[in-house]
Every structure is written in structure tokens, then in C-alpha cells.
Amino acid sequence: MFVYNSECQMEDLGGGVSRKILAHNGGLMQVEVHFTDGAIGPMHSHPHEQLTYVLSGEFEFTIGNETKIVKAGDTLYKEPNIMHGCVCTKAGVLLDTFTPQRQDFLKK
């Protein structure tokens, strides 16, 4: 399967956050998430494992009880059901990989 970024729909989530759902199937999903300066990814948890790769920008990320600054090239791992969220300190883009795929992202 080939998925072209230019053909993926950008979804406005509000508050300076938008996302594109990229390649996915039952076992994996990749999602590109765009943030403007100061945008917030609110604290939340889900039953999926998640890797986040910082494509650009700078973020203050909280995973569980730990908060750190991350920037382009950094990777974060979130185990299932752990609370996590971020504040974008410099506009940027994250590439999230979920396993299994996020069915809730596909329902419209």
C-alpha cells in the first residue's frame, strides 16, 4: 500500500492543532499532527502503544509524572494507558505511530 501525504485530508482539531491520518491497517497507524505556537495537546490516555517522532518544532511533553523538552529528531514512547500531553513551544509537526490503529480516529 502506498499513501501519499498530498492526498491525505487535514483535519482541524481546534486550538491550533490539526492532523492527517496516514497509512494504517488493523495493527498499525501513522498520524501527522501539526501544532502552532502555544497549541496544547491535552493530557489523555488510551489503550494503544504510541511512538512519537518530532519532525519539527519544540514541545514540552509530559509522560506520566515526567516532563521534558523535545525537538526535531527526538522520539517518545508512551505505554498503553499512561497519561500524556504536550505544549508546543515552537510551531512544529509530530509523527505518531499507534498499535493497534486508532479506530476512534477513523469514525466520522
C-alpha positions, 0 to 999 in steps of 0.5 A: 500500500502506498499513501501519499501525504498530498492526498491525505485530508487535514483535519482541524482539531481546534486550538491550533492543532490539526492532523492527517491520518496516514497509512494504517491497517488493523495493527498499525497507524501513522498520524501527522499532527501539526501544532502552532505556537502555544497549541496544547495537546491535552493530557489523555490516555488510551489503550494503544502503544504510541511512538512519537517522532518530532519532525519539527518544532519544540514541545514540552511533553509530559509522560506520566509524572515526567516532563521534558523538552523535545525537538526535531529528531527526538522520539517518545514512547508512551505505554498503553494507558499512561497519561500524556500531553504536550505544549508546543513551544515552537510551531512544529509537526509530530509523527505518531505511530499507534498499535493497534490503529486508532479506530476512534480516529477513523469514525466520522 
